[in-house]
């Protein structure tokens, strides 16, 4: 997978949901060499799950194709959610198990993937399944605004090729809004 944020931004810049998100305090977790423009990058290999020392002050916590590399992925998502301020957003992109891995485990295209990511079902730490819907359901005060497969430029007639080397997206997109408390 390469340039995943750059590929996603081509799509997101025309997305009404993306347009309404305040981006005054953005955190990009696991940005590597493809950071979200204007965001504070957080890219410590052994610490991405913990985000030590960060306060819950972000209008947007964004992560693209990082969660599948973290040993404690469910705990990492919970920690990332805790960094979102009320009225803020969590936006996560992860490789889709069917589109990217092609149902092969361990991954034939990226041996560093520690989790198989899927839209639905249950998370299983023993079997290394990460269900983004199950994890979103645990986010207190959250409203799922989008949970979808992203297959921009993906060619379903080429199932045995890593299409993300080019301009295809083969992702799951999870977008959760932290509903502000009403007093």
C-alpha positions as a printed NumPy array, in Angstrom:
array([[  0.   ,   0.   ,   0.   ],
       [  1.326,   3.38 ,  -0.85 ],
       [  0.252,   7.01 ,  -0.678],
       [ -3.039,   6.006,   0.951],
       [ -3.752,   9.452,   2.41 ],
       [ -2.934,  11.12 ,  -0.903],
       [ -5.332,   8.762,  -2.703],
       [ -8.033,   9.263,  -0.087],
       [ -7.725,  13.05 ,  -0.215],
       [ -8.55 ,  13.091,  -3.928],
       [-11.906,  11.615,  -2.955],
       [-12.359,  13.403,   0.363],
       [-11.894,  16.916,  -0.991],
       [-15.206,  16.451,  -2.851],
       [-16.91 ,  14.741,   0.12 ],
       [-19.561,  16.863,   1.933],
       [-18.906,  15.001,   5.196],
       [-15.176,  15.783,   5.033],
       [-15.983,  19.428,   4.245],
       [-18.027,  19.902,   7.429],
       [-15.375,  18.594,   9.811],
       [-13.508,  21.334,  11.683],
       [ -9.801,  20.907,  11.081],
       [ -8.378,  23.4  ,  13.563],
       [ -6.641,  20.687,  15.652],
       [ -5.884,  17.565,  13.612],
       [ -3.812,  14.563,  14.562],
       [ -2.607,  12.096,  11.926],
       [ -1.608,   8.833,  13.604],
       [  0.825,   6.671,  11.651],
       [  1.301,   9.24 ,   8.89 ],
       [  4.725,   8.051,   7.75 ],
       [  5.784,   9.85 ,   4.576],
       [  2.184,  10.644,   3.524],
       [  0.801,  13.007,   6.18 ],
       [ -2.568,  14.681,   6.179],
       [ -1.907,  18.34 ,   5.24 ],
       [ -2.179,  20.659,   8.237],
       [ -2.232,  17.84 ,  10.789],
       [  0.183,  17.098,  13.576],
       [  1.862,  13.842,  12.664],
       [  2.268,  11.102,  15.235],
       [  4.439,   8.34 ,  13.901],
       [  6.384,   6.537,  16.601],
       [  6.487,   2.853,  15.623],
       [  6.06 ,   1.335,  19.084],
       [  3.92 ,   4.074,  20.548],
       [  1.176,   4.775,  18.001],
       [ -1.378,   2.902,  20.068],
       [ -0.568,   4.74 ,  23.249],
       [ -0.208,   8.352,  22.017],
       [  1.421,   9.133,  25.367],
       [  1.106,  12.652,  26.656],
       [ -1.599,  13.726,  24.219],
       [ -4.71 ,  15.462,  25.547],
       [ -8.326,  15.009,  24.352],
       [ -8.345,  18.217,  22.339],
       [ -8.487,  17.196,  18.692],
       [-11.225,  18.185,  16.27 ],
       [-10.039,  15.361,  14.   ],
       [ -8.051,  12.242,  14.8  ],
       [ -7.181,  10.644,  11.468],
       [ -5.345,   7.438,  10.701],
       [ -4.808,   5.786,   7.358],
       [ -3.573,   2.21 ,   7.133],
       [ -1.905,   2.154,  10.521],
       [ -4.264,   0.217,  12.815],
       [ -3.537,  -3.138,  11.14 ],
       [  0.128,  -2.813,  12.213],
       [ -0.552,  -2.322,  15.931],
       [ -0.452,  -5.354,  18.22 ],
       [ -3.142,  -3.942,  20.506],
       [ -5.424,  -2.55 ,  17.782],
       [ -8.716,  -2.575,  19.765],
       [ -7.042,  -0.726,  22.634],
       [ -5.421,   1.681,  20.164],
       [ -8.804,   2.593,  18.661],
       [-10.184,   3.223,  22.156],
       [ -7.197,   5.452,  22.959],
       [ -7.556,   7.355,  19.681],
       [-11.245,   7.9  ,  20.451],
       [-10.3  ,   9.338,  23.852],
       [ -8.23 ,  12.022,  22.068],
       [-11.259,  13.354,  20.168],
       [-12.863,  16.369,  21.831],
       [-16.669,  16.654,  22.06 ],
       [-17.95 ,  17.654,  18.62 ],
       [-14.805,  16.173,  17.038],
       [-14.294,  13.3  ,  14.669],
       [-12.392,  10.03 ,  14.341],
       [-11.618,   9.082,  10.729],
       [ -9.923,   5.693,  10.202],
       [ -8.964,   3.933,   6.984],
       [ -7.853,   0.296,   7.118],
       [ -7.193,  -2.306,   4.432],
       [-10.296,  -4.299,   3.554],
       [ -9.735,  -7.998,   4.187],
       [-11.44 ,  -9.053,   0.949],
       [-10.161,  -6.347,  -1.395],
       [ -6.592,  -6.004,  -0.181],
       [ -5.728,  -9.364,   1.386],
       [ -7.908, -11.306,  -1.108],
       [ -8.885, -13.676,   1.68 ],
       [ -5.281, -14.815,   2.184],
       [ -3.79 , -14.817,   5.673],
       [ -1.094, -13.991,   6.544],
       [ -1.198, -11.207,   3.995],
       [  0.509, -11.985,   0.715],
       [  1.065,  -8.276,   0.047],
       [  2.187,  -6.967,   3.439],
       [  3.72 ,  -9.326,   5.97 ],
       [  3.652,  -6.572,   8.61 ],
       [ -0.144,  -6.687,   8.889],
       [ -1.06 ,  -8.034,  12.302],
       [ -4.853,  -7.816,  11.841],
       [ -7.439,  -8.766,   9.234],
       [ -9.801,  -5.782,   9.012],
       [-13.469,  -6.177,   8.179],
       [-16.62 ,  -4.089,   8.225],
       [-18.888,  -6.406,  10.204],
       [-18.633,  -9.322,  12.587],
       [-16.774,  -9.518,  15.867],
       [-13.266,  -8.586,  16.863],
       [-11.199, -11.623,  17.846],
       [ -7.747, -11.057,  19.286],
       [ -6.936, -14.774,  19.098],
       [ -7.861, -15.012,  15.413],
       [ -6.602, -11.489,  14.582],
       [ -9.928, -10.186,  13.239],
       [-10.573,  -6.467,  13.706],
       [-14.207,  -5.537,  13.119],
       [-14.535,  -1.79 ,  12.673],
       [-18.294,  -1.911,  13.314],
       [-17.798,  -3.799,  16.599],
       [-15.096,  -1.356,  17.711],
       [-17.216,   1.676,  16.764],
       [-20.066,   0.321,  18.896],
       [-17.77 ,   0.606,  21.941],
       [-17.073,   4.319,  21.406],
       [-19.096,   6.044,  24.115],
       [-20.883,   9.161,  22.921],
       [-20.091,   8.307,  19.313],
       [-22.354,   8.381,  16.311],
       [-21.146,   6.396,  13.304],
       [-21.457,   8.705,  10.332],
       [-19.861,   6.36 ,   7.825],
       [-18.777,   2.738,   7.773],
       [-18.115,   1.662,   4.225],
       [-15.927,  -0.155,   1.769],
       [-13.864,   2.217,  -0.347],
       [-13.008,   0.77 ,  -3.744],
       [-12.1  ,   3.848,  -5.79 ],
       [-10.31 ,   2.758,  -8.995],
       [-10.412,  -0.881,  -7.838],
       [-10.752,  -3.416, -10.659],
       [-12.723,  -6.457,  -9.493],
       [-11.544,  -8.425, -12.533],
       [ -7.977,  -8.445, -11.123],
       [ -8.392, -10.205,  -7.794],
       [ -4.809, -11.464,  -7.364],
       [ -2.969,  -8.158,  -7.75 ],
       [ -2.067,  -5.569,  -5.136],
       [ -3.901,  -2.726,  -6.828],
       [ -2.973,  -0.269,  -4.088],
       [  0.493,   0.017,  -5.636],
       [ -1.221,   2.254,  -8.178],
       [ -4.25 ,   4.491,  -7.667],
       [ -6.772,   2.004,  -6.315],
       [ -8.197,   2.151,  -2.821],
       [ -9.036,  -1.141,  -1.112],
       [-10.106,   0.126,   2.27 ],
       [-12.662,   0.253,   5.   ],
       [-13.553,   3.754,   6.112],
       [-14.864,   4.408,   9.608],
       [-16.031,   7.901,  10.533],
       [-17.36 ,   8.563,  14.033],
       [-18.609,  11.878,  15.426],
       [-18.256,  12.506,  19.155],
       [-21.636,  14.023,  19.955],
       [-21.261,  17.107,  22.191],
       [-22.838,  16.821,  25.612],
       [-26.009,  18.866,  25.97 ],
       [-26.309,  20.674,  29.297]])
